[in-house]
Amino acid sequence: MAVRIGTTGDPADFTGAPGDPDDLGEQLAAMWVAGASRPEWCFVAEDESGARVGRVGYRVEPTVTNPAWLGTLPPAELFAFGLWLPWQQGGCDLGRVLFATTLGRLAPELPARLDARVNPEIDDHPGERVRLFDDIGMDLFQEKQGFTWRNSGAPIPPPHRLRFATLLETGRDRYQDVMARAARDTLDRNDRWYRDHMDESHWAAQMMEYLREEDSQSWLVASDGAGDPVGMVAVSTFDPGVATVTFIGVVPEPWGQRLWARSAAGGDVSGPRPGLRGDALRRRHAEPADDRYHAQCRPSRRGAALAHLALPGRGGGTGRLLTPMATWLGAVGAGHGGRLVRKGSPTM
């Protein structure tokens, strides 16, 4: 099948694929206005009859909120979003052509690495997406597996060894300090990658940027009987009726004592919560609204993962030794997460 791949000058030309949210055009227009994406970064493929047969867009976002926190991180990150292909009619073959063509048209000043992610809870045909990302030369960076806990309504016994205080009670500075300590030596590759390139206090400060006022009473610090902090949990409500464990961790000193997982999961989270799920899938630097259509995590047969591709000719070779992958710790999880790193040219 011969295809023509061109850019879109109107957000409406990028919309209309199965499963698109009703406001995709509005969100894309907002990204263009903000400079996160541009018309020349959004591509549509058409067959000889002019029928649309595929699309992909690219967006750039700051790596961190405050440039002073960057450390050795790149100032911006490049993401693929809105990927749609006729997956059951040779979509992977067309996808290889789509990425080969569009990546070659991106401006050289864009970030040297590309993140491509798929969330099987959101994106259709996750298996085919995995195959496509493999075909264009992406190597798996990380996988995460999560699970869901639903509140049966039965009372949860109060903790006896721990005391919990909300962020409103501890203050932001103390909460941020405990979070920084609780993430030391993390086996989470995504968090470790950022922590390895920035000061731990700056990493924690960036994590604090994801706090929303309505979740202040469910971001908790746990302390022992002597008042010493042993860990923290950040529970956020991104979706109505579902509480998401954004982060959970224990400071190094009490590791192995199994002090608080059950308590942090449900016993001390304020307000009615039908259930909990882990944040293994949610992109740290994306607004929750983006989750409806942006590619989020690259799936495998075990769940979801991230994809990371170094673009040729831009200093994007990023092969490096990484810490061992581990299942994301928490009372609940939401899937697998990962990242891919590749040196050299993509295989198209």
N, C-alpha and C positions, 0 to 999 in steps of 0.2 A: 504494500500500500504506500503510495506516494503521499507525503504530508508536507504542509507548509507551516513553519513555526514563526510566529510573529509576536510582537508586543501588543499590549492592550492600552488604548488611550482613554477608555471609559470603564470605570469600575463595573458597570453592568455587563460588559463583555467578559468579565472574569467569573461571573456568577452563573447559577443555573444547573450546576452538576447535582446528581442525586445526593441527598443528605446535606446539602448546603443550608446553613441557617438563613432565615429570612433577611437578616440584616448584614449579610456578608459584604454586599456592595458598600454599605455605609461604613463598615469597619475598615474596608480596604481604602476608601476615600479618606478616612481619618488618618490612616497610616501614611498615605501620600502627602497629606497636608503636614503631618508631623515630621516627615522626612525619614521615617522608619523604612519605607519602601518607596518605589517610584514606578511610574508606568513602564519604563524601560527595563525594570526588573521582573515584570509579570508577563508570562508567556502563555500563549494559547496555540495549540496544534490543530490544524484543519486538514481534512482529506480533500481529494480532488473536487468533490462536489461542494465544498465550502462548509461541510458539517464539522462541528467541533469534536475532536477525538481525544483531547488531552490538554492538560494545563499544569503549570507549576509557577510559583512565585518565590521571590527571595526577599528577606527583610533583614535589617541590621538593627541591633539594639545595644546600648552601652553594657559593657560587662559588669560594671558596678555603678551604684548610684552616685557615689562621690569619687571623682578621679584620684583623690589623694589616697584612696584605699587600693589602688591597682596593684602595687608591687610590681611583679614581672608579668602580670597578665596583659593580654592585648586590650586596647581601649574599647573595642567593639567586637561583637560576635555576629556571624552570618548564619541565617537559618533558612531552610526551605519550608514553604507552607503552601496550603491549598492544593497539594498534589492530587490530581484526578486523572485516571486512565481507564480505558475499557479492560479491566483486569481479566475478564473471562474470555476476551477475544484478542489475545496476543498483547496484553497491556505491558508486560515486561519488555518485549521487543521494542515497542514504541517508546517505553520509558527510557531505555538506553539511548535511543536517538534524541529524545527530549533533553536529557541531562547533558549529553555530549554537546549538543548545539547551544543550549542556554548557558551552561557554565563558561563556554568559550566567549560568550558575548558580555559577560559581566565586566564592569569597569575594574581595571587593575588596582585601583586604590581601595577596593573593598577588602574586608578581612581575608586572610590567607587560608582560613579553614572553614569548612561548611559543616553545620550540624543538621542532620536529618533524623527525625524521630517519629515514631508511630505509637499511638495509644490504642490497643485493641478494643477498649471500651468506647472509643470515639470514632476511630478510622475504620472504614470498610476494607475487607480483603487484606487483613494484616499479614497473612502468609505470603501473598504475592508481593507486598511491599518489602518484606524481608528479602525475598529472592532478588528483587530489583536492586536493593541497596548492596547486596552481595555481588551482583553482576557488575555494578559500576565500580567495584573495587574497595568497598568499605570493610574494615575489620572491626569486629566487636570490641567495644570498650568496656561495657558493663551491663549486667542484667540484675534486675531486682524482682523479688517475688513478694507479694503482699496478700493480705487476707482481710476479711470483713467480720466485725463483731456486731451483732444486733442485740439491742437492749430488750430483754424479755420482760422487763418491768419488775423483776425480783430485786429486793434490796441488796446492795453490795456492802459487805461488812466494812466498817471504817478501819483505816490503817492504825496499828498500835505502835509501830516502830518509827513512823514518819509523821511529819507535820508538813502540810502544804500551804503555800502562800501564793496569792495571785500576783501578777506583775504589778497591779495597782498597789499592792501592799509592799512589794519588795522595791519598787522603783525600777526604771529602765536600766540604770547602770549596774545594779547588782544582778539583775536577770541576765544582762548581756555578758557579764563576767562569768557566771555559772555556765552559760551556753558555750562560751569559748573553751572553758576547761572540759566540759562534757564531750566535746568533739575531738579532743586530742587522740591521736593514734586511731582515728576512725578507719574502719575497713570499707566505708562507703567510698567508692572510687571517684564519684562525682564531687562530693564534698572534699575529699582528700586532694583532688586535683586543684581546686581553688585554694585550699588552705596551704598547699605546697608553694603557691605563687604569691601569697599575700600574708600579712601579719594576722595572727589568729584573732586579735581584737578587731581588726578591720573586717575579717570574715564574719565575726559575730555581729558587728555593726550592720553589715549588709543583710544578714538574716533578720535583724530587727526591723528592717525596712518592710518586711512582709507582714508585720503586725497590723491588724485592723482594729479600730477602736472597739468594735463590738465583740472582739475575741479577747480583750484584755483580762477577763475573769477566767479564761480557760488556758492561759499561758501561765504555767505553774512552776514554782521552785519547790523541791522536796528537801527537807532538812531532817537530821536525826534528832534524838532527844536532847543533845547538847547544843542544838541550834546550828550545827555545821551543815552546809549544803551538800547533798549527795547526788543531785541530778536535777533535771528539768524536763518538762514536756510542753510542747506548743501545739495546742489543739485549735484548729480554725474551721470556720463554717464557710466553705467556698460554695457549696450547693445547699439549697434549703433542706433541712431535716437530716443532713449528713455531716458529722463532725470528722474532719480530716487531721490525722496526726502529721503535722508539718515537720516536726523534729522531736526526737526524744533521745536523751543521753544521760549517762552517769559519769560523774567526775572520776578520775583514776583511782583515788584512794579506796573506795568501797567496792571496786570491781569484784564480781564473783559472789557477792553476798545475796543476790536476788532479793533486794530489799523492797522493790516498789513497782514492778511491772503491772500487777493487777490493780493496785491502787491508782496508779497514774492513768490506767486505761479507762476507768469509769467512775470510781468511787468519789473522786473529788473534782470532777468537771462540772462547773456550775450550769444550771439550766437544763431544760428537757432535751435529751439527745436520743433520738431513735436508734442510733448506732454510730460506730466509728469505722474509719478506714484509714489506711496508711497513705502517706504522701510519696510513695515510691515513684509515682508517675509524673507528678506535677513539676513543671519547669520552674525553677526558682525565679528566673528573671522575666517571666511572662505574666501579664495580667490575667486573672481568672477567666475573663471573657474570651481570651484568645484560645482557651482550651477547646472551644466548640469547633474550631476549624483548622487551627494550626497543627501541623505534624508535631507530635510531642515525643513519642518514644518509639524506638524501633523494636517490633515484636519478634519473638522467637517462639519455638514450640512451648517454651516454659513461661511465656509472658511477654513483657515489653522491655525494650532496651533502647539506648540512644545510638545514633550513628554519627560518626565524625570523619570527615574527609579533608585531607590537606590538598589544596588546589595547587597545581604545578606552576612554577615560575614566579611564586610570590613569597618565597621563604617559608612555605607552609609545612616543611618536613618536621613532624613533631613526634617521631617515634621515641619512646622513653620507657624505662622500667616503671611499672605501676604496682601499687599495693594489691594483695590478693583480694579477689571479689568475695563478698560475704552477703548472706541474706540480710536485708535491712531489718534492724532490731526494732521491735515495737509491739504494743499490745495488739495492733492490727497493722495491715499493710494494704497496698493498693495495686501491686503488680511488680514487674521487674523494671529496672531502669538501667541504662547503659550508655556508653559513648564509643565511637569508633575512631581510630586514628590510622591514617595511611600516609606513607611517604611516597613521593613520586606522582606520576600521572595516573589519573583514574583510568581503569580499563573499561572501555565503552564497546 
